[in-house]
Amino acid sequence: MWIFNKKKQDKIAKAIQQQTDQSYTAIVTRQFRKNRLAVWSLRFFVIILAFALFADFLANDKPIFCSVNVIITNEQGVKEKKTKIIFPIIHQYFVDLQLSKWDEVFLTQDWSQPSESTFTYNFVVFPPITYRPEKTDVANASVGPLSKQILKKHKSRHYLGTDHMGRDVASGMIHGTRIAMLVGIVAMSIATFIGILLGALAGYFGDTRMKVTRASVFLIAIGIIVFVFYAFVVRGYIMGDNIASGYLFYEMFFNFFLFVIIMGVSYGLSLLFKSIPWLGSRATIPMDIIVMRLIEIVTSIPVLILILAILAIIKTSSIFYVMAIIGSVSWTGIAKFIRAELLRVRSLEYIEAAQAFGYSEYRIILRHAIPNSLAPVLIAIAFGIASAILTESFLSFIGVGVPPEQVTWGSLLKASRDAGIKAWWLAVFPGVAIFVTVTIFNLIGEGLTDALDPRLKQ
């Protein structure tokens, strides 16, 4: 009896496993694994992402861990030693977040050569590269990877050479990886949000399915006019001064919440007029036409020219502005993908079943339509990250939008142009990094394209 039940359980488990293997995710995963280039590209992406996340532990002038004897003066004026165990890189994170402070002893000291009157090491572990990307080593300026170098105690070799200011290229490459990944991921997150929002509204509602009361149309239109007048006319000078002073993100968030509040008030007021026959009757909004015309306007302007025009009015350079601007102009492809998918999905049986149950349109969009339409968006995101990295590298190369002290792959290429052909390492290493990273994301995108193609499912 026990053997019979065991066999029955094994058959059930095998049937469940076979059913799981035929799920959409399993089919896509299996199809993706057949593309060896895409699989290896994904593995290399994980390695690059690890370099970006742990850049501070790979290239830094502060130790990872150290045990120090701190020289302090007690209340009687007598100097004495006090042993401390410190994780300086981790502690610096808390200092940057204003959650902690450095002791006065460590503020002005060079961690590689501390003065014996301040502290001495009992034990210390430095990163493999003991340089920050912005730190200069004048004694080793413009040295190549194979050239003779003047090294101090606790200082590693400049494995990939230095630029004309003595900044370590290897450190700049590692921290430039973080900048590249940050720009690609943050910019495409912004683009994905905007693209999915507008594309979903256009694809699901089309030109005939979005019906709102006339009161809502009029009051929302008035609300938009009030928002534009207050945000860009009344606060025009204030906004200009804030942007020039480096508060672009503050203005973006302020205007976003202001827009949400005004739209909420406008819609709330429109509910008061529902009882009036003419104002309460419903009007049709051609959402698809509106979104598609907006996409045509954005795509008709060259992206680089649009980015340069926006950055020209921002006096304070910041990599975060570059991320926000790239993301704000890169959403059109995602919007087209999600629109096309929702035009197909909205007529399927499960959407009709949800409508029959009386679910609201927005619940159907958020919980049923969009989750089943995101597959092509992954392809657009993969190619979009590669495009964002290239755009940031170009902007860094021409010295626009990125602070001069910020070391990126593009800024290293710019240094190679200024230094000439003799400093070949300044062109080769960042150039190869850009080429490899962009190729990796393109191969991942091609792998997703093949894996998500229904004609290739077996």
C-alpha positions in Angstrom: 0.0 0.0 0.0 2.8 2.4 0.9 4.6 1.6 -2.4 1.4 2.2 -4.4 0.9 5.7 -2.7 4.6 6.5 -3.3 4.3 5.8 -7.1 1.1 7.8 -7.2 2.7 10.7 -5.6 5.7 10.5 -8.0 3.3 10.5 -11.0 1.5 13.6 -9.6 4.8 15.4 -8.9 6.1 14.6 -12.4 2.8 15.9 -14.0 3.1 19.1 -12.0 6.7 19.5 -13.0 5.8 19.0 -16.7 3.0 21.5 -16.4 5.5 24.0 -14.8 8.0 23.4 -17.5 5.3 24.5 -20.1 4.6 27.8 -18.3 5.3 31.0 -20.3 8.3 31.9 -18.1 9.8 28.5 -18.4 9.5 28.5 -22.2 11.0 32.0 -22.5 13.9 31.0 -20.1 14.6 27.8 -22.0 14.5 29.6 -25.3 16.8 32.4 -24.0 19.3 29.8 -22.8 19.7 28.4 -26.3 21.3 31.7 -27.3 24.8 31.2 -25.9 25.9 34.8 -26.7 22.9 36.2 -24.8 23.6 33.9 -21.8 27.3 34.9 -21.6 26.3 38.5 -22.0 24.0 38.3 -19.1 26.8 36.7 -17.0 29.1 39.6 -18.0 26.4 42.0 -17.1 26.3 40.5 -13.6 30.1 41.0 -13.3 29.9 44.6 -14.5 27.0 45.2 -12.0 29.2 43.8 -9.2 32.0 46.2 -10.1 29.5 49.1 -10.1 28.0 48.1 -6.7 31.4 47.4 -5.0 33.4 50.2 -6.7 34.3 51.8 -3.3 35.7 48.5 -2.0 37.8 48.0 -5.2 39.3 51.4 -5.7 39.6 53.8 -2.7 42.2 55.7 -0.8 40.6 54.6 2.5 41.1 51.1 4.0 38.4 48.5 4.0 39.2 47.6 7.5 41.9 48.8 10.0 42.9 48.6 13.6 44.5 51.9 14.7 46.2 53.4 17.7 44.7 56.9 18.0 46.8 59.5 19.9 44.5 61.5 22.1 45.1 64.0 24.8 43.2 63.4 28.1 41.9 65.9 30.6 45.3 66.2 32.3 47.0 67.1 29.0 48.8 63.8 28.8 48.9 62.0 25.4 47.8 58.4 25.3 47.0 55.7 22.8 43.6 54.3 22.3 42.9 51.3 20.0 40.0 51.5 17.6 38.7 49.1 15.0 37.3 51.1 12.0 35.6 50.3 8.7 36.4 53.6 7.0 34.6 53.0 3.7 31.4 51.9 5.4 31.7 54.7 7.9 32.0 57.2 5.0 28.5 56.1 3.8 27.0 57.1 7.1 28.9 60.4 7.0 27.6 61.1 3.5 24.1 60.4 4.7 24.7 62.8 7.7 24.1 60.0 10.1 27.6 60.1 11.6 30.7 62.3 11.7 34.5 61.6 11.4 36.6 62.2 14.5 38.8 65.2 14.1 41.9 63.0 14.0 40.8 61.4 10.7 39.6 64.5 8.9 42.8 65.9 7.5 45.0 62.8 7.5 46.1 60.8 4.5 45.0 57.3 5.2 48.0 55.9 3.2 50.6 57.8 5.3 49.1 58.8 8.6 51.2 61.1 10.9 52.5 59.3 14.0 51.2 62.2 16.1 47.6 61.3 15.1 47.3 57.5 14.6 49.2 54.5 13.6 48.1 51.1 12.1 48.1 47.9 14.0 46.5 46.1 11.1 45.1 47.4 7.8 43.5 46.1 4.7 43.4 48.4 1.7 41.4 47.9 -1.5 43.3 46.4 -4.5 43.5 49.9 -6.0 44.4 52.5 -3.4 43.3 55.6 -5.3 40.0 57.5 -5.6 39.2 58.5 -9.2 39.5 62.2 -8.5 42.7 61.9 -6.4 45.8 63.2 -8.2 49.3 61.7 -8.0 51.5 64.5 -9.4 54.7 62.3 -9.1 53.1 59.8 -11.5 51.3 62.1 -14.0 50.9 60.8 -17.5 52.6 57.4 -16.8 51.6 54.3 -18.8 50.7 50.9 -17.4 54.1 49.6 -18.1 56.1 52.7 -17.3 58.3 53.1 -14.2 56.3 54.6 -11.3 57.2 56.2 -8.0 55.2 54.4 -5.3 54.7 55.3 -1.6 53.9 53.1 1.3 50.4 51.6 1.2 50.1 52.7 -2.4 49.4 50.3 -5.2 50.7 50.5 -8.7 48.7 52.4 -11.3 47.8 49.3 -13.2 46.2 51.1 -16.2 48.3 54.2 -16.0 47.3 57.8 -15.2 46.1 60.9 -17.0 47.9 64.2 -17.3 46.7 65.2 -13.8 47.9 62.0 -12.2 44.5 60.5 -11.7 44.4 56.7 -11.7 42.8 55.3 -14.8 41.9 51.9 -13.2 40.1 53.7 -10.4 38.3 55.9 -12.9 37.3 52.9 -15.0 35.8 51.1 -12.0 33.9 54.1 -10.7 33.0 55.0 -14.3 31.3 51.6 -14.4 29.0 52.8 -11.6 28.2 56.0 -13.4 27.4 54.1 -16.6 25.2 51.5 -14.9 23.5 54.3 -12.9 22.8 56.4 -15.9 21.5 53.4 -17.9 19.2 52.0 -15.2 17.9 55.2 -13.7 17.3 56.9 -17.1 15.4 53.8 -18.4 13.4 53.5 -15.2 12.1 57.1 -15.8 11.5 56.3 -19.5 9.8 53.0 -18.6 7.4 54.7 -16.2 6.4 57.5 -18.7 6.2 55.0 -21.6 4.1 52.5 -19.8 1.7 55.2 -18.5 1.1 56.9 -21.8 1.3 53.7 -23.9 -1.2 51.9 -21.7 -3.7 54.7 -21.8 -3.4 54.9 -25.6 -3.6 51.2 -26.2 -6.3 50.3 -23.8 -8.7 53.2 -24.3 -7.9 53.9 -28.0 -9.9 56.8 -29.5 -13.4 55.8 -28.4 -13.2 54.0 -25.0 -12.2 56.8 -22.7 -15.3 58.7 -21.7 -15.4 61.4 -19.1 -17.9 64.0 -18.2 -17.8 67.4 -19.9 -17.3 69.0 -16.5 -14.2 66.9 -16.0 -12.8 67.9 -19.4 -13.4 71.6 -18.8 -12.2 71.7 -15.2 -9.1 69.5 -15.9 -8.3 71.8 -18.9 -8.6 74.8 -16.6 -6.5 73.0 -14.0 -3.7 72.5 -16.6 -3.8 76.2 -17.6 -3.6 77.2 -13.9 -0.7 74.8 -13.3 1.2 76.1 -16.3 0.5 79.8 -15.4 1.5 79.3 -11.7 4.5 77.0 -12.3 6.1 78.7 -15.3 4.9 82.3 -15.1 4.3 83.2 -11.5 7.2 81.0 -10.3 9.2 81.5 -13.5 12.0 83.6 -11.9 12.1 81.4 -8.8 12.3 78.2 -10.8 15.0 79.7 -13.0 17.1 80.7 -10.0 16.6 77.2 -8.4 17.6 75.4 -11.6 20.6 77.6 -12.0 21.6 76.9 -8.4 21.4 73.2 -8.9 17.9 72.5 -7.5 16.5 70.9 -10.7 15.2 67.8 -8.9 13.5 70.0 -6.2 11.7 71.9 -8.9 10.7 68.6 -10.7 9.3 67.1 -7.6 7.6 70.4 -6.6 5.9 70.8 -10.0 4.9 67.1 -10.1 3.1 67.3 -6.7 1.7 70.6 -7.6 0.3 69.1 -10.8 -1.2 66.1 -9.0 -2.8 68.4 -6.4 -4.4 70.7 -9.0 -5.6 67.7 -11.1 -7.1 66.1 -8.0 -8.9 69.3 -7.0 -10.1 69.8 -10.6 -11.5 66.3 -10.8 -13.1 66.6 -7.3 -14.9 69.8 -8.4 -16.1 68.1 -11.5 -18.0 65.6 -9.4 -20.1 68.4 -8.1 -21.5 69.1 -11.6 -22.5 65.6 -12.5 -26.1 66.3 -11.7 -26.3 69.1 -14.3 -27.5 67.4 -17.5 -25.1 69.0 -20.1 -22.1 69.1 -17.8 -22.8 65.6 -16.5 -23.0 64.0 -19.9 -20.0 62.1 -21.1 -17.6 63.1 -23.8 -15.1 60.9 -25.6 -11.3 61.7 -25.4 -9.2 60.4 -28.4 -6.4 59.3 -26.1 -4.6 57.3 -28.8 -4.4 60.2 -31.2 -3.2 62.5 -28.4 -0.4 60.1 -27.3 0.7 59.3 -30.8 0.9 62.9 -31.8 3.0 63.6 -28.6 5.3 60.7 -29.6 5.7 62.2 -33.1 6.6 65.6 -31.6 9.3 64.1 -29.4 10.7 61.8 -32.0 10.8 64.6 -34.6 13.5 66.4 -32.5 16.9 64.8 -32.5 17.5 63.5 -29.0 21.1 64.8 -28.6 20.0 68.3 -29.7 17.1 68.3 -27.3 19.3 67.1 -24.4 22.0 69.8 -25.2 19.3 72.5 -25.4 17.9 71.5 -21.9 21.4 71.2 -20.4 22.3 74.6 -21.8 19.9 76.4 -19.4 21.2 74.5 -16.3 24.3 76.2 -15.0 25.2 73.6 -12.4 26.4 70.4 -13.9 25.3 67.1 -12.3 25.1 63.5 -13.5 21.6 63.3 -12.0 20.4 65.9 -14.4 21.8 63.9 -17.3 19.9 60.8 -16.0 16.6 62.6 -15.7 16.8 64.3 -19.1 17.8 61.1 -20.9 15.0 59.3 -19.3 12.5 62.1 -20.1 13.2 61.9 -23.9 13.7 58.1 -24.2 10.2 56.8 -23.5 8.7 56.8 -27.0 9.8 53.3 -28.0 8.4 51.8 -24.8 5.1 53.6 -25.3 4.8 52.2 -28.8 5.5 48.7 -27.6 3.0 48.8 -24.7 0.4 50.5 -26.9 0.7 47.7 -29.5 0.4 45.0 -26.9 -2.6 46.5 -25.2 -4.4 46.9 -28.5 -4.2 43.1 -28.8 -4.7 42.3 -25.1 -7.8 44.4 -24.5 -10.0 42.2 -26.7 -8.9 38.9 -25.0 -11.3 36.8 -23.0 -9.9 37.4 -19.5 -10.2 41.2 -20.0 -13.8 40.7 -21.1 -14.4 38.5 -18.0 -13.0 41.2 -15.7 -15.2 43.8 -17.3 -18.2 41.4 -16.9 -17.4 41.2 -13.1 -17.7 44.9 -12.9 -14.1 45.8 -12.2 -13.1 49.4 -12.9 -11.1 50.1 -16.0 -8.1 51.3 -14.1 -8.0 48.1 -12.0 -8.2 46.0 -15.2 -5.3 48.0 -16.7 -3.0 47.8 -13.7 -3.7 44.3 -12.5 -4.5 42.4 -15.7 -3.7 44.3 -19.0 -0.2 45.8 -18.2 1.3 42.7 -16.4 0.5 40.6 -19.5 1.9 43.1 -21.9 5.4 43.8 -20.4 7.4 41.2 -22.4 8.3 43.4 -25.3 9.1 46.3 -22.9 12.1 44.2 -21.6 13.6 44.3 -25.1 13.2 48.0 -25.3 14.8 48.5 -21.9 17.8 46.4 -22.8 18.5 48.4 -26.0 17.6 51.6 -24.1 20.2 51.1 -21.4 22.9 50.7 -24.1 21.7 53.9 -25.8 21.7 55.8 -22.5 25.3 54.7 -21.8 26.4 55.9 -25.2 24.6 59.2 -24.8 26.2 59.8 -21.4 29.6 58.9 -22.8 29.1 61.4 -25.6 28.1 64.1 -23.3 31.1 63.4 -21.0 33.3 63.4 -24.0 32.2 66.9 -25.1 32.2 68.1 -21.5 28.5 68.9 -21.2 26.2 68.1 -18.3 28.8 66.3 -16.2 30.9 68.1 -13.6 34.6 68.4 -14.6 35.7 66.5 -11.5 33.4 63.6 -12.3 35.4 60.7 -13.9 33.5 58.7 -16.4 34.4 56.6 -19.4 33.6 59.6 -21.7 35.8 62.0 -19.7 38.7 59.6 -19.9 38.3 59.5 -23.7 38.3 63.3 -23.6 41.5 63.2 -21.7 43.0 60.9 -24.4 42.1 63.5 -27.1 43.8 66.2 -25.1 46.9 64.1 -24.3 47.4 62.8 -27.8 48.4 59.5 -29.3 51.2 58.9 -26.8 48.7 58.4 -24.0 47.1 55.4 -25.8 45.9 53.8 -22.6 43.4 56.7 -22.0 41.7 55.8 -25.3 42.0 52.0 -25.3 40.6 51.1 -21.9 37.5 53.3 -21.7 36.8 52.7 -25.4 36.9 48.9 -25.0 34.7 49.3 -21.8 32.0 51.3 -23.7 32.2 48.9 -26.7 31.9 45.8 -24.5 29.1 47.1 -22.3 27.0 48.4 -25.2 27.5 45.1 -27.1 26.5 43.1 -24.0 23.1 45.0 -23.7 22.5 44.7 -27.4 23.1 40.9 -27.3 20.8 40.6 -24.3 18.2 42.5 -26.2 18.6 40.2 -29.2 18.3 37.2 -27.0 15.1 38.5 -25.4 13.8 39.2 -28.9 14.3 35.6 -29.9 13.1 34.2 -26.6 9.8 36.2 -26.7 9.1 35.5 -30.4 6.1 33.2 -30.4 7.1 31.7 -33.7 10.2 30.2 -32.1 8.4 28.4 -29.2 8.7 24.7 -29.3 
